[in-house]
C-alpha cells in the first residue's frame, strides 16, 4: 500500500475511531446483510420462502463471509450500488438459498433501511456523549454559581454575572438539543420496505405483513407509507445535528473569546508538550475551542445540502438518497469529534478568578451603573436617575475617574445616597440577581433527567 492510499493524520480533528468503524465499508455492508437476514426470516415465517433457505441466508449474513475485493469489482462491473451483494449471496450460501435473497424487495428498501440502522448506531454514540457533556456542564455551573465575572452585551461590559450562570446558559441550550433529538426519534428511526414504487405489489396481500415483521425484527418503526421520495425525517435529523453542533460552536466561541490575552478569564488546558505556534513559543492557543466552531460550520453545510435534496421527482429519485450517506457520515463524524473535544475542554477548563476581578474593575465602577440608577430611581424617578448616572458615566469613562467619586461629588446623588451606600451598591456580588439560582436549576434538572434514564447514556430507542 502506498503512502498516498491513506488519509488519517487529520482524523483527530474531524472524526473518531467509533465513527470510522460505523461508517466503514464492512459495517455498512453488515447492516445491509442484517436487513436481508430479517427479510428472509420474516418471509419464511409467513411461508413465502423455504425455511431452510432462510436459515442459510441468516447464517451467512455476516460480512466475514464476503470477499470484499470481489464485491468491489462486481460493483464496478455492474455500476449498481447494491446488486453485487445479492450476487455474493449466491456464492456464500449453500445450495439454492441464494436464489431467495432479496425476495420481493427493491434496492432502496435495503439501502435505506440499512442506512437507518447505521445512523442509529452513530446516534446512540452521539447521545451518550452529549449526555456526558450535559452532566459536566451542570456540575461546572453549580461549582461556579457564585464566581462573579463581567457579563457582556454587544461585546462590551454590561453588568456582573457569575460564571455558573454563563455555563448554565450553555447547559440549558444543550438540554434543548437533547430533547429535540429524543422527540424526533419516532419520526427518524423508521424503516423502508415498499418495493419498486412503494406499493408492495411484488408481495400482494402479504406485503404489509412482510413489512411489519421485517421492521419489527430490526426494531424500527413501521412507516405509514413508503418514503423513497419523501425524506424530510432525514433532513430533520441532520438539522438537529447541525443545531447541536452550533451549541458546541457557541461554547467554543465563548472560550476562544475569554482566553484572549487581554481577557484571560477562561483557558483550555495546555497539555504537556502542547505547542501553540511554530514561531512564537509563548502562544497558548485554544485549539479545542476553535475546532468546535470549525466543525459547526461544516455540519451546517451538510444540513443545507440535505434540505436542498428534499425536492424529489416521482416515486423514487436516487439523486436525493445518494447524498445522504455522505452527509450523515460527515455530520456524525464531525459532531462526535466535537463532542469528544467539548468533554475534554470542560474537564480541563481553567478558570482565572483574579483576572475576572481585574476585568470587573477595569471600567472604574461603570459596570455598576444600573445598580446605582435603580437605587436613585426610587427617590428621583427612573429617567432623572438615568440622566444623572449617564452623564457621570461618560465622564468616568472619558477621564478615567472612578464612578464612585463622581457620584459622591454630585449633589443630587449625595442628597439620596451616602458614601457607604454607594460603596455597597458597587460590590460585584451584590448585583448578580438570580444568577446562582439558574445554575442551581440546571443542576436540579440534569439530575432529574438522569434519574429517568435506566442507565447513564442508554438509548431510548426500542
Secondary structure, 3 states (H helix, E strand, C coil): CCHHHCCCCCHHHHCCHHHHHHCCHHHHHHHHHHHHHHHHHHHHHCCCCCHHHHHHHHHCCCHHHCCHHHHHHHHHHHCCCCHHHHHHHHHHCCCCHHHHCCCCCCHHHHHHHHHHHHHHHHHHHHHHHHHHHHHHHHHHHHHCCCCEEEEEECCEEEEEEEHHHHHHHHHHHHHHHHHHHHHHHHHHCECCCCCCCCCCHHHHHHHHHHHHHHHHHCCCECCCCCCCCCCHHHHHHHHHHHHHHHHHHHHHHHHHHHCCCCCCCEECCCCCCCCCCCCCCCCCCCHHHHHHHHHHHHHHHHHHHHHHCCCCCCCCCHHHHHHHHHHHHHHHHHHHHHHHHHHHHHHCCEECHHHHHHHHCCCCCHHHHHHHHHHHHHHHCHHHHHHHHHHHHHHHHHHCCCHHHHHHHCHHHHCCCCHHHHHHHCCHHHHCCCHHHHHHHHHHHHHHHHHCCCCCCCCCCC
